[in-house]
Amino acid sequence: MNRFHPLSLLLFLLIAAALQAERPNILYIFTDDQSIRTISAYTEAQPWIQTPNIDALAKKGLRFRYSYTGAKCVPSRGNALTGMHQFNYSKETPYWPTNFRSQGYYTGMIGKWHWNVPRYDKAWDWSAVWEHHLPENHKNYYWDQSLRINGKDLLPLKKYSTDAYTDLTIEFLKERAEEPDQPWYFWLCYGAVHGPYTPADRHIGNLSDSPEMVYPKDLWPPRPDKPEHMVDLTMYSPHPETGIPMKGDDTLDAAVKQYHEAVMAIDESVGRIMQALAETGQLENTVVVFTSDQGYAWGQHGFTLKIAPYDANLLAPLIVHWPGKVPADTRSTVPVNGVDLIRTFHSLAGVKPAEKLDGRDLTEILLEPQDRHWDNEPMVQAYVGTMYGGEPQLIAELENAHNTGDWSKFITHKTGIRAWLMLRQGNYKYIRYIYEDYLDELYDLAADPEELSNLAVRPEYHETKMELRALLDAELAKGGAQFISLLPEPRQPY
């Protein structure tokens, strides 16, 4: 498909040539489990949420409404390090920052890497890795962390991790300012706001007196038109006297407010980092991308969870800031995913990919976000559980399931969530589960943004459903997927 309009082609080519000449710095801020509902610039936020620094970033840049970065911590980071969908990469897949280094970029990262650690020296000129995979570090999201510096010495952090990461990032920015002729790429991976959602001491209780949260419409089951595992799902119980939703000893309202208090340090950090870029003279030529590994549901569809293929579970903030290049105070409703960002980084940096990249180049959207002709461009996202052996493993597991009738490998969580494939096109979302005799799902997000009504069970939407199913297969085939013929047929509901 030719996405360029004739009237915009010349302008785009001229700007693209300028980008090649400038070779901008790229700062990729990547938080953990942070929903779009945590940012007051997004209309989905609770009314008492205030994130002034991230809002200022959005005011001066481009805000995406539909960002499906990933589905869970590990595969999202695998996507970010390889530029490939989860069903394509394996632990042998090279990291693309290695190629950035070979083509003149200085590369660095800090924080929760969480995919195929350790592989420090090839991808990074400088790294400070929280070795989250080690048992002694697994729960230290906020306090008592140590970072492995360049694969060698351990640096104990003596303060709240979000603040410490920001301090080290600012040191990196100051050092790189002394080498203005070499562009850099820096991946800042905060551990916040992952559970246990511990706020900085200065923010504890800041939201406790705020009004009670607005509860999701389908907090409680049943959900008769959804797949089997969703019909009666709930991760909450009503308080016996008040009926307030509880999880263990905590109210949903209190948990959500604590989660948002932990966001406050991230917001302050964004302000500090932007100030450091300005003070070091690097602001104008640095692309700042703010997002998260995925979103997080708090009561929506009964979940306290990510993973599930619903917007409430997946949508992360995505804000792109680049003065003079990305128009200020603009918005895009084009659905994007994490591998799209990696492809776009290569384009912005003028770096030729050394390996296959699965994403789409979003450069045109960044430069001309009001151009509407991208709206029907299909986007694919996938989650295949704990399979990290690339497509050969997925094919082997599919063949085994067909031969034995045992599809349990494709149940990815104790709630019963199955492995899934998802397509976004226009207002529609189509979800196909990798599980035998299972309902698929179809939602019109313009009419039903909370995904309460599954149109796939309605005969009048049969043609639309089948068209989107075929389009999903076509998009997978376009990327070279070989497992399509092994996908089990969805259940026929009518």
N, C-alpha and C positions, 0 to 999 in steps of 0.2 A: 504493500500500500504506500503510495506517495503522500506523506503527511504535509508536505509544504504547499502552501497556497502560492500561486505565481507572484502575487503582489508582495509577499513577504520574503521570497527566496533571495533576492539581491541583498536586502538588508541583513538577512540572517547570515549569508555568506561573508559579508563585510565584517559583521561582528565576530563570526567564528574565526576569521583570519586574525582579528585583533586579539582574541583569546589565545590563539597559538603563540602570538608574539609575547604576550604578557606572562604566560604560565603562572597562574595565580597559586597562592597558598590555599590549602584546603584544611579546614578545622571541622572534624566530624564529631559532634557531641552526641553521645549515645547513652541514654539513661536506661534504667532497668525497671520494667513493669509499669511504665508511666502512661496512663490513659490520656487521651485528649481532654477528658473531663477535669483534669488537674490544672488546666491552663485557662485563665480568665479571658483570654482573647478568643477562645472557642465558646460558642453559644451553648454547648452541652454542659459547661461547667456549672456547679452549684453556685447560687448567687453570692455566697460568702467567700468565695475563693478569690485571692488577689495574687497575681504573679507579675508585678510591674516590669521587671527586667526582661522576661521572656515576651511579655506583651510589647515592649518597646522594640524587641527584635522583629516581631511580626509586623509592627507598624512601619518599620523601615525596610521590610522585605516581603517575601511571598509565603503565604500560609496555605498548605494543602489540607483539604477537608477529609480526604480518604487516603490515609497512609497505612498500608499493610506491610510493615517492615518485615515481620516474621510471625511465628506462632508460639515460640517458646525460646528460653534463653539460649540453649545450645545450638539448635538449628539456625536461629536468627544470626548468631555470631559466625556460624559456618558460612551462611550466605554472605555475610559482610567481609569475610576473609578470602572467599573464593570467587564471588560474583556469580555463583551458580545456585540453582534451586537445590533443595535438600536431596532430591532423588538423583541428582547428578554428581555431587561431589563425594569424595571419600577422604580418609586420612592421608592419602598419598597426593591429593590435589594440591598443586603449588598455590601459595598465597600471592595475590596480585601486587601487594606492596613491594615484593621483591623486584618486580618489573619496573615499578616506579623508581626504585633506587637505581636500577641499571640505566634508566633514561634521565637521570639528573636530579631527581627529587631526594631531599632529606626526609626520612620517615621516622615517625615516633608514635608511641602509644602508651597509655597508662590505664590501669584498672583491671576490670573483669574481662579477661580474654575468653576463657571458658570453652575453647574448642581446640582440641589436639595440642595441648600445651605439654612440654615446651618446644618451641621452634623459634628461637629469638633472633639469631644472628642474620639469617637470610632476609627476613622481612623488614627488620627495623635497624635503623642506625642507633636509636635509643629506645629503651623500653623499661617500664616499671610495672611489672605484672603482679596482680593479686592472684596467687595460685589457689584459686577457689576449689580446684579439684582435690586438694589435700584435705584429709579429714580434720586436721587441727585448724584449718582456715575456713571450712565450709560455711559456718554460721556467722563469721565475723564481718558482717556487711558494714557495720557502722563504727565499731570500736575494736581495738587490739589487732588491727591488721598489720601485716608486714608485706612489703613489695619487693619482688626480685628484680634488682637493677641489672639490666643487660645480661640476664641469665646467670649472674654471679652472686654478688653480695645481697643480703637481705637488709632492707631499710624498714625498721619498725616505725609505724606512724604513731605519733604521740597526741593526736587530736582526732576529732570526728572525721571520718574518711572523706566525705564530700568536700570539706574544707581543705583537707590535706591534698587531695587530687588537684584541687584548684590552685593551691600554692605551687605545686610542682609544674602544672601547666603554664602558669605565669612565668616561672623560671625558664621553661622551654622557650616561650615566646620572646623573652628578653635575650636569650642566647642566640636565637635565630635572627633576631633583628641585627646582630653584629655581622651576619653573612647575607646581606640583602640580595646578592646576585644568585643565590641558590633557593629555589622554591621549596616549600615543605608541605608534607601531609602529616596531620596529627589526628589520631583516633583517641578520643577521651571517653572512656567507658566507666561511668559512675556505677557503683553498686546500688545506689538509691534509685527508686524507692521500693525495692524488693523487700519482702518480709524479712525481719519483723517490724518494718516500717518505723524505725526508731528516729524520732526527730532530734535535731541538735538541741542541746540543753536550753538554748535561748528561745526555742520555739515550742517547747513542751507546754501544752495547755492553751496555746494561742487561739485555738478554734473551739474550745470546750463550751464557751457561752454562745456560740453561733446558733441560729435557728436549726431545728431538726431538718435533716436532709430530706430531699424529695425522693420517695421510694420508687423503684422501677415498677412498671405496670404488671409484669409477669414474674414478680418475685416468688409467688407461690404457684405450684401446679394446680390442676393438670394443664397440659399443652397437647391436646389430642391430635393436632395435625402435624406434629413434629415426629422425627424418628424415635424409635423405641426407647433409647436411653434418655431422651429428653422429656418424655410424657410426664413422668412423676418426679423429675429431678428437683431436689432442693438441698442446699448445703446449709440451710438455716432451720431454726425451729422457733415458733412463737412463744414469747414469755407467757407462762400460765396465767398471769394476772393482767398484764397490760396488752398482750398480743404483739409487742414489739419484736421484730426479728432478732434472733440471737444466734451466735455461733460459739458454743461453749459458754463461758462466763461473760463474753463480750457482746455488747449490742452492735448491730451493723452500723448504726450512726456513729458510735464512738470509734469504731475501727476505721471508718472512712475519714473521720476528722484527724485521727492520728496519722494516717497515710498522707493526707494533704499537708499536715504540719511538716512531714519529712521532705515535701517538695520545696518548702520555703528556702532551705539551704541551697538547693539546686538553682532556684531563681536568683538568689544573691550571687551565686557563683557565676552565672551567666553575665550579670552586671559587672563583676570584677574582671572577667575575661575580656569583655568588650572594651572596658576602660583600658586594659593593658594593651590590647591591639591598637587602640587609638594613640596611647602614650608612646608606643614603640614605632609608630609610623607605618604599621602594617595593615591597618583597617581597610584601606581602599583596595588593596590587592589580595584580600583574603575572603574566600568563600566560606561562610559559616553555615553549617547545616546542623540543625537541632532536631533530634528525634529520639525514639526509644526502641528497644528490641521488639516490643509489642505493647499492646494495651493491657487492660485488666478489668474484669467485670466485678462489680460490687453489687450483687443482688440481681442483676439483669439475667433473665432466664434461670434464676435460682443459683447462679454461680458466685463463688469467690475464686476466680480462676482466670487464666489466659487460655491458650490451646484451642478452644472451640472456635468454629469458623464464623462466628457472629461479630458484627462491628463492635458490640459492647466489650467483647473479649480481646479484639485484635487492634482496634484503631489507636495509633500512636500519634502524637503531635509531629508535624513535619513543617519546619520553617527554614527558608533559605534566605540568607542575607548577603548581598554583595553590592555595595554602593556604586551607583552609576551604571550597573549592568542589569541587575534584577530590579524591576520597578518596585518602588516602595508602596506599602499598604495595598497589596494585591492578593487575590485569593484564586485558588484553582480547585475545581471539583473533579479533576482528572484522577482516577484511582492509580496509585503507584505502589511499588513494593521495594523491598530492600535491594534486590539485585539491579533494579532500575537505577538506583543511586550509584552503584559501583560502575556501571556502564557510563553514566553521566560524568563521574569523576575523571574517567579516562579521557572523555571528550573535552572537558574543561581544561585538563592539564596538557592536552596534546600528546598523550601517551598512547602508543599503539599497543593493544592487548597482546600479551604473549600466549594466553590460553583462551579457550572458549568462555564467553560471558553470556549469561542467559537474559540479561535485562535489556530494557529499551533506553535509548538515549533521550533524556528529558531536557536537553539544552534548549531546544526551541521553546518549550513551555516556560523555562526559567526566564528567557529573554522576552517572550511575548505571551504572558500568562492569560491575556484576555482573548487570544485567538481560540475560537471554540471548536475548531475542526478535529481536535484530539478527543473529544468527549466520547466517541463511540469506539475508540481504540481498545481492544480487549486486553485485560490484565489477568495473569494467572498467579495463584499462590497455592502452596501445598504444605501438608504436614504428614509425615509418614512415621511418626513416633520415634523410636530409638534406633532406627535404621540409618547408619552412617557409613554404609559400604558402597554407596553409589547405586546406579541403576542395576548392575549385576545382582546385588543383594535383593533389591526390590523384585526383580524378575524371578529369582529363585524362591522367594517367599510366596509370591503369587502362584507359581507353579505348584509348590508344595500344598498351598491351601486348596487349590482346585483338585489335586490328587487325593488329599486326605479328608477334605471337608472341614478341616480345622482352620478357622479364620481368626483364632485368638491372638495371633501375632499382630493383628491390625486393630486390636483394642488398645488404645494408647494411654488410658487413664482409668483409675478406679471408678470414676463416674460413668464409665462406659463409652466415652468419646471414641469414635472410630477414626482411623486415618482418613484424610480427606483431601480432595482437590477442589479448588474454588476458582470461579471465573467472574470477573466484573466487566460488564459492558453497558455503557449508558447508565440507566437507572437500575438495571437488573443485576442481581447476584444469583449465581447458580452454584450449588454445592453438591458434589458427588462423593459418596463415601466408598472407600476401598473395603467393602465388606459384602458378603453374599446376601442377596435378597433383602436389601435395606432401602428405605425411602431416601430419595434425594430431596433437595430443597430449592425453592425459588422464591425470591423476594423482590418486590418493587420498592426500592429504597426512597423513592420520591414520595410515594403514597404511604409507605409503612417503614419509616426509618428505624423503628425499634425492632423490626423483624418478628412481629407477633403473628403474622398470618402466612403460612406456607402455601404459596400458590401452586406448588408442584402436585398437590393432592386434588386440584380442581380440574375437571375435564376441559373447561374452556381455555386453560392455559397450556394444554398439551402441546400444541404446535410450538409455542414460544419455548417451552421447556426442551423439546427435542432439538430445536435450532441451537439453543445455547449449549446443550450437551455435545452436539456435533462441532460447534465452534471450539469448545474446550479441547476436544480430541484434535482438532485441526491445529490449534495453537501449540499443543504438546508435540504434535508431529513436526511442526515447523521448527521446533527446537531440537529435533532429533530423537525424541523419546521413542523407545522400542516396546515399552510395557503396555501400551494402549490396548492391544488386542487381548491382554490378559485381565483387564478390568472386569469385575463381576457386574452383571446387569442389575440396575436398581429395581426395586420392587414396584410392581404396577398397582397403584392405589385405587383404580376405578375400572 
